[in-house]
Amino acid sequence: MEDQWGRTIDYLRLSVTDSCNLGCIYCRLPGCSPLLQSILTDEEIFQVLSCFQELGIRKLKIKSIDRKS
């Protein structure tokens, strides 16, 4: 996978959380709903990761968001 400047992207940072109020631009794109209707199952997460692997992702960092107010 390459970015718009032709650099190879072989890593992925995946944030896993059941609710998020950070308001990042990634989930605020037009047509994207920031509110989740359901939580992904383990099988669905593995399926998504498998797709990224096919795109050339070789490194993965899984993060969870645990912000205390």
GROMACS elastic network, one bead per residue, 0.5 to 0.9 nm:
[ bonds ]
;  ai    aj funct       b0    kb
    1     6     6  0.89351   500
    1     7     6  0.83541   500
    1     8     6  0.58557   500
    1     9     6  0.53489   500
    1    10     6  0.68877   500
    1    52     6  0.89675   500
    1    55     6  0.55872   500
    1    56     6  0.57710   500
    1    57     6  0.74219   500
    2     5     6  0.76030   500
    2     6     6  0.53250   500
    2     7     6  0.52436   500
    2     9     6  0.53758   500
    2    10     6  0.85105   500
    3     6     6  0.53770   500
    3     7     6  0.54976   500
    3     8     6  0.67064   500
    3     9     6  0.67777   500
    4     7     6  0.74986   500
    8    56     6  0.88905   500
    9    12     6  0.81920   500
    9    56     6  0.76383   500
    9    57     6  0.69658   500
    9    58     6  0.89823   500
   10    53     6  0.87965   500
   10    55     6  0.84903   500
   10    56     6  0.57787   500
   10    58     6  0.52273   500
   10    59     6  0.62854   500
   10    60     6  0.87910   500
   11    56     6  0.84540   500
   11    57     6  0.52341   500
   11    58     6  0.58290   500
   11    60     6  0.57388   500
   11    61     6  0.79560   500
   12    52     6  0.82799   500
   12    57     6  0.66898   500
   12    58     6  0.81078   500
   12    59     6  0.62699   500
   12    61     6  0.63097   500
   12    62     6  0.83761   500
   13    59     6  0.85570   500
   13    60     6  0.59245   500
   13    62     6  0.59037   500
   13    63     6  0.71184   500
   14    60     6  0.73460   500
   14    61     6  0.61615   500
   14    63     6  0.59932   500
   14    64     6  0.83315   500
   15    61     6  0.84710   500
   15    62     6  0.59487   500
   15    64     6  0.53861   500
   15    65     6  0.69761   500
   16    19     6  0.89822   500
   16    62     6  0.69749   500
   16    63     6  0.60121   500
   16    65     6  0.71629   500
   17    20     6  0.67738   500
   17    39     6  0.85348   500
   17    63     6  0.84359   500
   17    64     6  0.56575   500
   17    65     6  0.61428   500
   17    66     6  0.83279   500
   18    36     6  0.78178   500
   18    38     6  0.83607   500
   18    39     6  0.62404   500
   18    40     6  0.87853   500
   19    35     6  0.78448   500
   19    36     6  0.75003   500
   19    65     6  0.87337   500
   20    23     6  0.77398   500
   20    34     6  0.81579   500
   20    35     6  0.83976   500
   20    65     6  0.75395   500
   21    24     6  0.84854   500
   21    34     6  0.84159   500
   23    26     6  0.82601   500
   23    27     6  0.70900   500
   23    28     6  0.67008   500
   23    34     6  0.79332   500
   24    27     6  0.60305   500
   24    28     6  0.65051   500
   25    29     6  0.62913   500
   26    29     6  0.60727   500
   26    32     6  0.87196   500
   27    30     6  0.87363   500
   27    32     6  0.60382   500
   27    33     6  0.68650   500
   27    34     6  0.55460   500
   28    31     6  0.81231   500
   28    32     6  0.61027   500
   28    33     6  0.70757   500
   28    34     6  0.64892   500
   29    32     6  0.55190   500
   29    33     6  0.82703   500
   30    33     6  0.83814   500
   32    35     6  0.89441   500
   33    36     6  0.73898   500
   36    39     6  0.71245   500
   40    43     6  0.79659   500
   40    44     6  0.58047   500
   40    45     6  0.63776   500
   41    44     6  0.51418   500
   41    45     6  0.63258   500
   41    46     6  0.87124   500
   42    45     6  0.51248   500
   42    46     6  0.62482   500
   42    47     6  0.86232   500
   43    46     6  0.51500   500
   43    47     6  0.61900   500
   43    48     6  0.87716   500
   44    48     6  0.62732   500
   44    49     6  0.86380   500
   45    48     6  0.51711   500
   45    49     6  0.62149   500
   45    50     6  0.85712   500
   46    49     6  0.50137   500
   46    50     6  0.60216   500
   46    51     6  0.86768   500
   47    50     6  0.50480   500
   47    51     6  0.64391   500
   47    52     6  0.88939   500
   48    51     6  0.51795   500
   48    52     6  0.65081   500
   48    53     6  0.87623   500
   49    52     6  0.50646   500
   49    53     6  0.61704   500
   49    54     6  0.87262   500
   49    57     6  0.86748   500
   49    60     6  0.89005   500
   50    54     6  0.63904   500
   50    55     6  0.88359   500
   51    54     6  0.51472   500
   51    55     6  0.65788   500
   51    57     6  0.89623   500
   52    56     6  0.65953   500
   52    57     6  0.55694   500
   52    58     6  0.86562   500
   53    56     6  0.51631   500
   53    58     6  0.65127   500
   54    57     6  0.71995   500
   57    60     6  0.76572   500
